[in-house]
Amino acid sequence: NCGYSGIANIGSKEVATEDGISLLSSIGIKGEINLKFGSVKHEFGHTFGLYHGNYYNCGYGVIGNNCISENYGDMADVMGYSGSNGHYNVIHKNLVGWFEPSNVLEISPPFAGTYIIEPLETDTDGLKTVKILSEEGPNYYLEYRRPIGYDQKFLYEIVGVFEDSFDGLIIRTDYFSNSGDSQVIDNLPVERSEQSGEPYYFREDDGFHFILGIGKTFSDEEKNIYVSVLDF
């Protein structure tokens, strides 16, 4: 009786065969029921070299120096919450070579501009993410999601939230911590903390409140990075 729904190696490994040394990857899925959710996609992600999609818990703050990476905490990434069966996030799609060069724009502070980001789920040559580079690292990635295809299915049937849960921008950092190579930023911790009277910690039924909505601004003053949502 194992305590996981699936298991896989990270990337490929050398295996001696009759034809010589080969690079192989392997996955294992526990039970037929896990074939219906995102476990297969999650474990395949590991064989592509991906780690987990985590939630960056900064308590009452959005970003800071004392944040905690919570493993599996990114509800909008199948490498986080594998039960979602949704898309990989932009960091993971970029790592596996999913994107064309036209899909990714890299900028460095204090460069300023206005950008139109297309939904992650669409197959076009348009802009899918803005990567904000940092000399000290880590970098930020901007992502826009809509309930399209697999993302629509996991929104309604699995997570049980509404279409407007994606109305805005998702911000992630490629900081590696606690077995995660991407960290989703919580853009509403103060609002929720004030409602509950205590710092926010990840709960599955509250996972999409990290959306940065229209008129809101994300600020990393230490790196001189500011991101505002004008429309969606």
Salt bridges, closest charged atoms under 4 A:
ASP74 OD2 - ARG172 NE 2.61
ASP77 OD2 - HIS92 ND1 2.91
GLU106 OE2 - LYS131 NZ 3.78
GLU118 OE1 - LYS128 NZ 3.20
GLU121 OE2 - ARG145 NE 3.31
GLU143 OE2 - ARG145 NH1 2.57
GLU143 OE1 - ARG172 NH1 2.47
ASP151 OD2 - ARG145 NE 2.84
GLU157 OE1 - LYS153 NZ 2.89
ASP167 OD1 - ARG146 NH1 2.82
ASP181 OD1 - HIS92 NE2 2.59
ASP186 OD1 - ARG192 NH2 2.13
GLU191 OE2 - LYS216 NZ 3.42
ASP205 OD1 - ARG203 NE 3.68
ASP206 OD2 - ARG192 NH1 3.83
ASP206 OD2 - ARG203 NH2 2.94
ASP206 OD1 - HIS209 NE2 3.05
